[in-house]
């Protein structure tokens, strides 16, 4: 068995069952770690973080941190439309663990969730995070939000709302920037190998994941040949 521990969990199906918001938003949450050391992290612990911690306990894994791909309520919790969504604040009530975000996202996460900035670990582009004896690379991918990030873990890319199997995150929301999104898609993620498996933040496609080789061929947001063309089509 591989020492890499990795699970893709669908909100409303694998946890937060019966929560209409979780069911409607079809968010993926990821747990990943090192089976040999038993250490793991949760990516985007929204809706019912207590159930996510329980998943790790059932798998004999210990939570050593959480990672937010970006500040939106369906990824790290917060208020939306008069509803409170549990997230990083409630996670810290269960376990004392660092919450890792990109530096450009610290203020946004704090404002939208109410978490104290001192509870957030601010990272620079390209920082790495040790999970047991394995390494996770944090790729700053602005565009959807200022501090959006993708996570490269072994041969897997967890992309949040930066890149889906078909499409990318919206660029018409507070903090969005379509020009930065173009640079993210064409430059910041260009080094990711074709063999890497893309794991998105939402279940928006028939399949839950796909090799980057296929995504680069079929995803319409990767088709434009220039920035002007991309901005004309998707900004």
N, C-alpha and C positions, 0 to 999 in steps of 0.2 A: 504493500500500500504506500502511496506517495505521502510524504510528510506534509504536503500542502493541504491545508484545510480550507475549503471554500464552499459556501452555499449561497444560492440565489433564492431569496424569499419574496413572495408576492403578497403585498398588503391586501387584506380582504379574503385571501385564500389560505395562505400558510400561517398567517397571524392576523390579529385584528379582525377576526371573522365576525361578521354582523355589523361592522362599522361602515355606514353608508359612504362616508367621505373616503375611507381607505379603499373601498370597493370601486368607487367611481374614478379615483385618481390612478389606479393600477400602478402604484409605485413598486419598484424593486428595492429591497434592502439587502445588503450583502454582509455576511460574516466570513472572515478569513483569518487564517493564522497558521501556526506551526504545530502539527499534531505531536511532534516529539517533545516539545516543551509545554504544550497545552495552552499557549498564549494566543489570544485572538483579539481582533478589533471588529467593531460594527461600523458599517458605512451607512450614513443617513438614517439614524434611528428614530423615525417618526411613527406616530399613531399609538403604539403600545410597547414602549421600550422594555417594560417588565417582561413581556412575553419573549422578546428577543434575548434578554439575559437568560431566560429559562431555556431557550433553545441551546445556548452555549453550555449551560450546566448539564443538560441532557446528553450533550456530546462530549462531556468531560473536558470542556475548554474553559479557560478563565479569561474574563474580559480585562484587557489592559489598556483600552483606549477606544475612542470613537472618532470618526472622521466625518466632517460635513463637506459634501461636494459644493454646496452653495446655500444661501440663506433662506430660500423659500420654505414656507410652512410645511409643505408635504415632504420635505427632506430633513429638516431639523426641528420642526414644531413651531408653534406660534399661533397667532390669531388670523382667522380668515372668515369673512362674511358673518361675523358674530359668533363664530365657533372657535373653541380652543382645541388645538391639536397638540397632543403630547409630543415631546421630543427630548432635546438635550437637557433641558432643565429637569424634567422628571427622571431622566436617566441618572443624573448626578444625585438624586435623592435615594437611588437604589445602590449605587456604587460610586466610589470616589475614583474617577478615571479622567485623564486628560482628554479634551475635545480638540482635535487638530483641524485647523482651517488655514487657508491662505491669508497672508497678512492683509491683503486688500478686502477681505471679506469680514474681518473681525468686527468692525463697527456695524455692518449690516446685520450680522448674526445676533449681535448683542441687542440692537434696537428692535429687531423683529421677534426675538424669543424672550427677551428680558434677562438673559443670562449675563452674569458679571463678566466683563472682559478678562478679568484675572483667571477665570476658569477656562479660557481659550488659549491654546498654544498656537502662536502665529508662525507660519512657515513662509520661506522664500521659494520662488520657482526652482524646481529641481531638487528640493530637499528630499532626503530619504528617511524612512522610519523603520526601525528594527521591530519585527514582530517575531518573537522568539529569535531563531537564528536565520530567519528569512528577511528579505529586504523589500520594502514597498517604496516606490518612487512617486512623489507628488508633483504632478505636472500642472502648472498654472495655465488655465485655458479660458481667459476672459472672453466675453462676448454676450453670453446669456446673462451673466452678472459680472461685476468687477473682479471678484475673487473666485470664480468657478474653478474647479480643479478636477482632473482625471487622475486615476490611481492605477499605476502599472505594478501588477503583482504576479511574479513569475511570467506565465504566458497569457495573462488576462489583463484587459484594460476595462476598468470600471469607470464609466464616462459621465455619470450623473445626467444632467440635461444639456451637456455640451454636444454630444453626438448620439443620435439614435441609429438603429439599423436603416431607417429611412427617414431622413430629415435631421434637423438639429434643433436646439433650444431656441425659443422665441427671442427676438432682439428688439421688441417694442415695449419692454417692461422697465420699471425703474432700475437704473444701473446698467441696462443693456447697451451694447455698442455693436452695430452690424459690421463696422470695419474691423474691429477687434475679432469678431467671430470669424470673419474671412481669414485673418492672419492665423487664428487658432487652427482652423481646419486645414489650411494649406501649408503652414510652416511649423507651428508648435507640435502638431501631431504627426508630422511627416516622417519622423524617425521610427514610429511604431511599425514593427514588422508586419508583413502580410499574414504571417502565421498566428499572430496574436488574436485571441478571441475577444470580441467586443461585447461587453455586458452593460446595457444602458440603464438609465434611471427609471424608465417606464416600459410597460409591456404594450407598446404601440404597434408592434408588427406581429405577423403570424408566428414567428419564431422568437424565443427569448434571448437568443444570442447568435452571433455569426462571426466567421473569420474576417479580419480586416480586409483580406484579399477580395472577398465577395462584396463587402460594404463599399469599397472603393469603386467597384464596377457598377453597382446598382443604386447607390444613394444619390439622389438628384442634387443634393447640396454640394456634392463633390465634383459635379460635372462642369460647371462654368470654367472657362479658360483664362479669365482675367478678373481682377477685382471689380472693374466697372460692370462687367457682365453679372457677377455674383450680386452686387449691390442692386442692380436693376431688377433682378429676379427675386431676391430674398430679403432685402432690407426693409 
